[in-house]
Amino acid sequence: MTAFRYRAVDAAGANQRGTLEADSLRQARQQLREQGLWVSELIELNATSGQRGPKLSTAQLAMLTRQFATLLDAGLNIEQALVVLGEQSENDKEKRLVAALRSEILAGVSLSSALSRHPAAFPELYRTIVAAGEESGKASAVMERLADYLEARAALGAKVMLAFIYPIVVMVVSALVIVGLLTWVVPQMVTVFQSAKQTLPFLTRALLWISGFVRDWGAIVLVVLVLAGFGAWRALKDPAVKRRFHAWKLRLPLFGRFELAGNTARLASTLAILVGSGVPLLTALQAAGGVLSNLPLRDAVMEASKQVREGSVLSRALGQSKLFPPVLIHLIGSGEATGRLEHMLDKAASQQSQELENRVATFTSLLGPLMVLLMGGVVLLIVLAILLPVFEMNQLVK
């Protein structure tokens, strides 16, 4: 049977949309007519439409994987589990995706092959782990580990994002307040200052110059900044420019540590689940390199895979790049020496994730108060620049 996505109108004139399964396009139309629906669109959910389908977020993919693993652990086969997933899903794109997977399973393909026809929804790492689970006959256990991995990644990303929300909000509000003072409050005082035939204090003259610049050239500066940002975004499409930019990020005093810790945690956790699922080390290294966002680190992993293929141990191969933290190299070396590589990779992933969380928490806890102090200092300077001439005029009156 094949899955179809439809749009139709019922007898009351209301729009209806959803998915159904049928042996052919004609049978699908017949089923909809029997339900009293007039079909306006009917599309087969084949491999082509799956590739064009929307991409699932990490959180959505983690939830779908967790539900799938639970159903498999309960004794349902893959086709039955997909039926339940399709029935309980409240997201239209997930319904379409699950229906397409079920139709391909019913056509006789394996789960990993069905997933490979939807690369926009299921990344290469996901498909590699599922294929390893099928080969080992431990699909349920592998899906459980995959769900744990995706949930941990989603949780770490959410923690980092939430930690930066408060400083970003403070920064935006501060900028808006300062711009409002310069473009509205200060000009109101200009007429008062101009009527007074006295030399204004340097701080006031500087503030008036800044206010005039913001009012006259602020829009142009904003446009230039937007164009510069767009130009930088286009330039980063060039792999050579992007690689130099990523190498520069690693050398930054503070943010370089964030970049390194995040990518190292991702590498260690990915290798742990791949090695634990029975994936050969060379295949695991190639798949793990693809999850790294930093290009020099990704290149280092690819180079390490070449050295491992030539007979080198993983710890020595990764250590030659001098890019990864020594703790990662030592933990991997200990795991190789004791035959507990998977366990030590898990420990390395936990250690790097905890280090990233601690650094982000410390940074954001200091950044918020610093932004408040900076805003207060700027506002104080503006207030002083406005009040100083007023004090001087009062002295002249006396």
BELLIN-V127536 format. One line per field, one symbol per residue. ss: DSSP state (h for helix, s for strand, l for the rest). phi: phi as a letter, one per 20 degrees, with the letter a starting at -180 (. if undefined). A space follows every 50 residues. Layout:
# BELLIN-V127536
ss->???
phi->???
This chain:
# BELLIN-V127536
ss->lsssssssslllllssssssssllhhhhhhhhhhlllsssssssllhhhh hhlllllhhhhhhhhhhhhhhhhllllhhhhhhhhhhhlllhhhhhhhhh hhhhhhllllhhhhhhlllllllhhhhhhhhhhhhhllhhhhhhhhhhhh hhhhhhhhhhhhhhhhhhhhhhhhhhhhhhhhhhhhhhhhhhhhhlllll lhhhhhhhhhhhhhhhhhhhhhhhhhhhhhhhhhhlllhhhhhhhhhhhh hlllhhhhhhhhhhhhhhhhhhhhhhllllhhhhhhhhhlllllhhhhhh hhhhhhhhhllllhhhhhhllllllhhhhhhhhhhhhhllhhhhhhhhhh hhhhhhhhhhhhhhhhhhhhhhhhhhhhhhhhhhhhhhhhhhhhhhhl
phi->.cecdccbcefenefcbrcbdbfbffffffffffemdefdbbcfeeffff feffefffffffffffffffffffofeffffffffffefddfffgfffff fffffffoefffffffecffecffggfffffffffemcfffffffffgff fffffffffffffeffgfffffffffffffffecffgfeffffffeebff fgfffffffffffffedfffffffffffffffffffffgfffffffffff efgdffffffffffffffffffffffenfgffffffffffefeeffffff fffffffffeoffffffffffmdefgfffffffffffdmcffffffffff fffffffffffffffefgfffffffffffffffffeegffffffffff
